[in-house]
Each structure stands twice: as structure tokens, then as C-alpha cells.
Amino acid sequence: MSPWSKCLSLSMIFVITVPLARSQPAQLPSQQRSWNLGTKQSFLSNSGQRRDAAAQTDSSTHETQFVTVEEGVRLEVLDWGGIGRPLIFLAGNGDTAHAFDSFAPKFTDQNHVYGITRKGFGASSEPAPMNGNYSADSLGDDVLAVMKVLRIERPVLVGHSLAGEELSSVGSRFPNKVSGLIYLDAVASWSFYDPAHPQMEIEMNGIKKRIEEIEAGGVDEQGKLRELEIAIARFETALHQDNEDVKTMPPLPPRSPIQAAINFGAEKYTSIPVRALAIFACPHDWSHFFPNDPERRAARISADTEACSARAESFAHGVPTASVVRIPNADHYVHRSNEAQVFDEMRKFLSTLP
């Protein structure tokens, strides 16, 4: 078999693997498998405090402005005021900066506090989900653009859930532009890549990239084929893990085109040379789920405990400058369910920064 034929065969295996693997009778219906970055946690917020971006309205005193980050794209920026080192709050998937209306102002006595609504949500612009508009680094670049326009020097970025990828994007590429990073239940494969626990969509991206490189020509085809084979093996591992995980999860709605663009715009962040605080809800509070099926709830708690513990240990090992805090039985919106503890941990961390 020629190298090119081998490539085509591997490509076809990749293409047909997904529907075959997802058609097993043990799986939930296909529409329930539309997990996207941050939604698996945020949609399942047990406290019921998650609200759609369109429903999140002002509930605190702040100034609002719209900052142009690129041609035709403006982001909503909230300014709660305050003095001292700047803090910038970034919300999770589907949320806006208003998700922090009750929490962010608590820091204004020692910090100048901002919040940014990412593009595609709330009052911010909604560029078409194409051409990498919603890639992790594009979202990170938006944060940097706001900092430049508003002349915010070396802030601490505070991100919930999906926003962990914006923190890692900025912190890994431009560590000197921030003083620190605070992850609020925001460490997952999209913010810190752990090859032992790969994410299906990230591995799919790797396969597509290598196929495109081979199709374009002008590359070491043999080498790329070996890379492709490794990428497919990682994808199969991720797919198996995803299939097992979804068995114990409640249903989620299909993702929107923008959420899909964010999903497939994830990057592999492996080096974050910045002081960081990572707060984990580990395990999450599942007490409100499966009220009539304690066996399934126990399985979900067990799976969640294993997963979040692995993420916490991987982050602590991979980011030596990080402080890791685990709060058991907390909501994914950990800054709401355990507000006082999160506030104290953040204040403690901020006091140690030079």
C-alpha cells in the first residue's frame, strides 16, 4: 500500500469511526451528546443559578462601554471601579460579564475591577462562526485588545469555566502582560492539555490538520502519516472516554454554531509560566440529579471525582507556580455556592503577588 493510500484509509477510518462509535445501544440519544466546552459543567449547575446570556441583566452599579477589538467587533466591558491592581473577570460559556454582578464588586476596595463579555454573547458583537473567529487564541487576543485600548497594565485574569482557555491563551503566550491567573472551576482539557485525558474535539482537530497538510503536499509524507496514526490513536482514546462519561450524564441540548466554533477552536496549552490559583469543585454537587436513581447518581459522583481529581493533579504537576484548591460538593458556579471560601482564597492569592 502506498503512503497516500494509507493516508486515505486512515482518513476514512477517522470519518466513519464517529457515527459507528456513537450508535452503540448503550449510549444516550445523539442530540444528548452535543457537549461543548464549558457547557457540560455550566448547564448542569445544580444551584440553578445559570441563566442564558440574553437573560442576564444589570444587577450592580458599574459603567458600561463597548471596546472595538477588531474591525466590526465590539465587546461589552463592565467597569465596577475600585482602586489597586486591576482584575478582569471572564465568564463561562453562554454567560456574560453580568454573571459576576454580585461577586466582582466585592473586590473594589483593593482592586480596580472589570468584566468582559466575549464575542458571540450578550451585548457584544456576534461575528460569523468561521475563519477561526472563535478560536481560543482569538478569544485571548480579544482580552489583550481590551487591555490595550483601556490601558490596563498587568491585570489578574479571573475566569470561570470556559474562560480558562482565555486565561491559558494569554498566560502561555504573553506571560509578562498579566500578574496572575485565577481559574474558577475552569481547568479542563481546553485550558491545560493532559495527554492522559485527551479531549475528543481537540484530537479531531489534530487529525484534520495532518490530513490537510498531507493533501497540500510539500511535506514529509511518511512523517506526517506517522503523526496521523498517533493522532487517530489519541482520538480513539478520547472517544472511548467520552462514550463512558456520557453514560452517566443528564441530557444537554444541541450546541449552537458559535458554541461549535468555540469547541473546535480549542488549543493544546501545556506551559503556563504565570502565578496561578486554580479552584476546583471536586466533586461537584450532584445531589439534585437523578433523584429516583441513586445508583446512577453514585456512578456520576464517582466518575466526576476521578475526573476532577486527575485534572487537579495534572495542573498542579504541570504548572509548578500554581496553587490548587479543591472544594468538595460545590456547584460549578463555585464562586456562588461557596462565595466566602472562594473570596478568601482569591484574596489570599492576590496578597502574595508582587
C-alpha positions in Angstrom: 0.0 0.0 0.0 1.4 3.4 -1.0 1.8 6.1 1.7 -1.0 8.1 0.0 -3.4 5.1 0.0 -2.5 4.6 3.6 -3.4 8.2 4.4 -6.8 7.8 2.6 -7.5 4.6 4.5 -6.7 6.3 7.8 -8.8 9.3 6.9 -11.8 7.0 6.1 -11.3 5.2 9.4 -11.5 8.6 11.1 -14.6 9.7 9.2 -16.6 6.5 9.9 -15.4 5.9 13.5 -17.6 8.7 15.0 -21.0 7.5 13.8 -20.2 3.9 14.4 -18.9 4.5 17.9 -21.9 6.7 18.7 -24.5 4.3 17.5 -24.0 1.7 20.3 -27.2 0.9 22.1 -25.8 1.8 25.5 -25.4 5.4 24.5 -27.8 8.3 25.1 -29.7 9.7 22.1 -27.3 11.5 19.7 -28.7 15.0 20.5 -27.7 14.5 24.1 -24.1 14.1 23.1 -23.6 17.7 22.0 -21.2 18.5 24.7 -19.3 21.8 24.2 -16.6 23.5 26.1 -17.8 24.6 29.5 -21.4 23.5 28.8 -21.0 20.1 30.4 -20.4 21.9 33.7 -22.3 25.1 33.4 -25.6 23.7 32.1 -25.5 21.3 34.9 -25.2 23.9 37.6 -27.0 22.3 40.5 -27.9 25.6 42.2 -30.0 26.6 39.2 -28.2 29.9 39.0 -27.1 29.7 35.4 -29.0 32.0 33.1 -28.9 32.4 29.4 -26.8 35.3 28.3 -29.8 37.2 26.9 -31.5 37.0 30.3 -28.5 38.3 32.3 -29.2 42.0 33.0 -27.6 44.6 35.2 -27.8 44.0 38.9 -24.9 46.1 40.2 -23.6 49.6 39.8 -20.9 49.9 37.1 -20.0 51.7 34.0 -20.6 50.1 30.6 -18.6 50.7 27.5 -18.0 49.0 24.2 -14.5 48.4 23.1 -13.5 47.7 19.4 -11.1 44.7 19.3 -11.0 44.3 15.5 -12.9 45.7 12.6 -16.6 45.3 13.1 -16.3 43.6 16.5 -17.1 45.4 19.8 -17.1 43.8 23.2 -19.1 44.9 26.2 -16.9 45.9 29.1 -18.2 46.5 32.6 -16.2 48.7 35.0 -17.1 48.3 38.6 -14.5 50.8 39.6 -12.2 50.5 42.6 -8.5 51.1 43.3 -5.4 48.9 43.2 -4.3 46.1 40.9 -6.7 45.5 38.1 -8.9 42.4 38.0 -10.6 41.3 34.8 -13.5 38.8 35.2 -14.3 36.5 32.2 -17.5 34.4 32.3 -18.2 30.9 31.3 -19.8 29.5 28.1 -23.1 31.2 27.4 -22.7 33.7 30.2 -21.9 37.4 30.0 -19.9 39.7 32.3 -23.1 40.3 34.2 -22.7 36.8 35.7 -20.3 38.5 38.1 -22.6 41.3 39.1 -22.9 40.2 42.7 -19.3 38.9 43.1 -16.9 41.2 41.3 -17.8 44.4 43.3 -16.6 42.7 46.5 -13.1 43.3 45.3 -13.3 47.0 44.6 -11.8 48.0 48.0 -8.4 46.7 46.9 -8.7 46.3 43.1 -9.9 48.1 40.0 -12.5 45.5 38.7 -13.6 44.9 35.1 -15.6 42.3 33.3 -15.6 41.4 29.6 -18.4 39.7 27.6 -16.8 37.6 24.9 -18.0 38.0 21.3 -21.0 35.9 20.3 -22.8 36.5 23.6 -24.9 39.2 25.3 -24.4 42.7 24.0 -21.1 42.0 22.4 -20.8 41.6 18.6 -21.5 38.3 17.0 -19.1 37.7 14.1 -19.8 34.7 11.9 -18.5 31.4 13.3 -15.9 30.9 10.7 -12.2 31.6 9.8 -11.1 31.0 13.4 -13.2 33.8 14.8 -13.8 31.8 17.9 -10.5 30.0 18.4 -9.0 30.0 21.8 -6.2 32.4 20.8 -8.7 34.7 19.0 -10.7 34.9 22.3 -7.5 35.5 24.2 -6.4 38.2 21.7 -9.7 40.0 22.3 -8.9 40.2 26.0 -5.4 41.6 25.2 -7.1 44.2 22.8 -9.4 45.4 25.6 -6.4 45.7 27.9 -4.5 47.8 25.3 -7.4 50.1 24.5 -8.2 50.7 28.2 -4.5 50.8 29.2 -5.0 48.1 31.8 -1.5 47.1 32.9 -0.7 43.6 34.1 -4.1 42.6 35.5 -5.0 39.4 37.2 -7.4 37.5 34.9 -10.2 35.7 36.7 -12.0 33.1 34.5 -14.9 30.8 35.2 -15.4 27.5 33.3 -14.8 28.0 29.5 -12.9 31.2 30.3 -10.0 29.1 31.4 -8.9 28.8 27.8 -8.7 32.6 27.5 -6.6 32.7 30.7 -4.3 30.0 29.4 -4.1 31.6 25.9 -2.9 34.9 27.3 -0.8 33.4 30.1 1.1 31.0 27.9 1.8 33.4 25.0 2.2 36.7 26.9 3.1 35.9 30.5 4.5 39.4 31.1 1.2 41.0 30.3 -0.5 39.6 33.3 0.2 39.4 37.0 -1.6 36.2 37.7 -4.5 33.9 36.6 -7.4 32.7 38.7 -9.3 29.6 37.4 -12.8 29.2 38.9 -13.6 25.6 38.1 -12.0 26.4 34.8 -9.2 23.9 34.4 -10.0 21.2 31.8 -8.6 20.0 28.6 -9.3 23.3 26.9 -7.2 25.3 29.4 -4.5 22.7 30.2 -3.9 19.8 28.0 -3.3 16.5 29.6 -2.4 13.7 27.1 -3.5 11.1 29.6 -7.0 12.6 29.4 -7.4 13.9 25.9 -10.5 15.8 24.7 -12.2 14.3 21.7 -12.6 17.6 19.7 -9.0 18.6 20.3 -7.8 15.3 18.9 -10.2 15.6 16.0 -8.5 18.9 15.2 -5.2 17.2 15.2 -6.3 14.6 12.7 -7.9 17.2 10.4 -4.7 19.3 10.5 -2.5 16.5 9.5 -4.8 15.3 6.7 -4.9 18.9 5.3 -1.1 19.1 5.5 -0.7 15.8 3.5 -3.3 16.9 1.0 -1.5 20.2 0.4 1.7 18.4 -0.5 5.3 19.6 0.0 5.7 17.8 3.4 7.5 14.7 4.7 4.6 12.4 3.9 6.0 9.4 5.7 6.5 11.5 8.8 3.0 13.1 8.6 1.5 9.6 8.2 3.1 8.5 11.4 1.8 11.6 13.1 -1.6 10.9 11.7 -1.6 7.4 13.1 -0.7 8.6 16.5 -3.4 11.3 16.3 -6.0 8.7 15.4 -5.0 6.6 18.4 -5.4 9.5 20.7 -8.8 10.3 19.2 -9.9 6.7 19.8 -8.9 7.0 23.4 -10.7 10.3 23.8 -13.8 8.9 22.1 -13.9 5.9 24.4 -13.5 8.1 27.5 -16.3 10.4 26.2 -18.6 7.5 25.5 -18.1 6.2 29.0 -18.5 9.6 30.6 -21.8 10.4 28.8 -23.5 7.2 30.1 -23.9 8.8 33.5 -24.6 12.4 32.4 -28.1 14.1 32.1 -29.1 15.2 28.6 -27.9 18.5 27.1 -29.4 20.4 24.2 -27.6 20.6 20.8 -24.8 23.2 20.6 -25.2 26.4 18.6 -22.9 27.2 15.6 -21.0 29.6 17.8 -20.5 27.1 20.5 -19.4 24.6 18.0 -16.8 27.1 16.6 -15.6 27.6 20.2 -15.5 23.9 20.7 -13.3 23.2 17.6 -11.2 26.3 18.2 -9.6 24.8 21.3 -5.9 24.7 21.6 -3.4 22.5 23.5 -1.9 24.6 26.3 0.9 22.8 28.1 3.0 25.5 29.5 1.7 28.4 31.6 4.6 30.3 33.2 2.4 32.6 35.3 1.4 32.5 39.0 -2.0 30.9 39.1 -4.7 29.9 41.5 -7.0 27.0 40.4 -10.1 26.4 42.4 -11.9 23.1 41.7 -15.4 22.0 42.6 -14.3 18.4 43.2 -16.5 16.5 43.1 -19.4 18.7 42.0 -22.7 18.7 43.9 -24.9 16.1 42.2 -27.5 15.9 44.9 -30.2 17.4 42.7 -29.7 14.9 39.9 -31.2 11.5 39.4 -33.5 11.7 42.5 -35.1 8.4 41.6 -31.9 6.6 40.5 -29.3 6.7 43.4 -27.2 4.1 41.6 -26.8 6.3 38.6 -26.1 9.4 40.8 -23.4 7.4 42.7 -21.8 6.4 39.4 -21.8 10.1 38.3 -20.2 11.2 41.5 -17.6 8.5 41.2 -16.8 9.4 37.6 -16.7 13.1 38.4 -14.4 12.6 41.4 -12.0 10.6 39.3 -12.0 13.2 36.5 -11.7 16.4 38.6 -9.0 14.8 40.8 -7.0 13.9 37.7 -7.3 17.5 36.4 -6.3 19.0 39.7 -3.2 16.7 40.0 -2.2 17.2 36.4 -2.5 21.0 36.7 -0.5 21.1 40.0 2.2 19.0 38.4 2.3 20.8 35.1 2.1 24.3 36.4 4.5 24.4 39.4 3.7 28.1 40.1 0.0 27.2 40.7 -1.9 26.9 44.0 -4.6 24.3 43.8 -7.7 24.3 46.0 -10.4 21.7 45.9 -13.9 22.4 47.4 -15.9 19.2 47.7 -19.6 19.1 46.7 -19.5 22.7 45.4 -21.5 23.9 42.4 -19.8 24.5 39.1 -20.5 28.2 39.8 -18.2 27.7 42.8 -18.0 31.5 43.4 -21.7 31.4 44.1 -22.2 28.2 46.0 -19.1 28.8 48.1 -18.7 32.5 47.8 -17.0 33.2 51.1 -14.4 30.5 50.7 -13.6 31.5 47.1 -13.4 35.1 48.1 -10.9 34.3 50.9 -8.8 32.1 48.6 -8.7 34.8 45.9 -7.7 37.5 48.5 -5.0 35.3 49.9 -3.6 34.6 46.4 -3.8 38.3 45.4 -1.9 39.3 48.5 1.1 37.1 47.5 1.6 38.7 44.1 4.5 41.1 43.7 
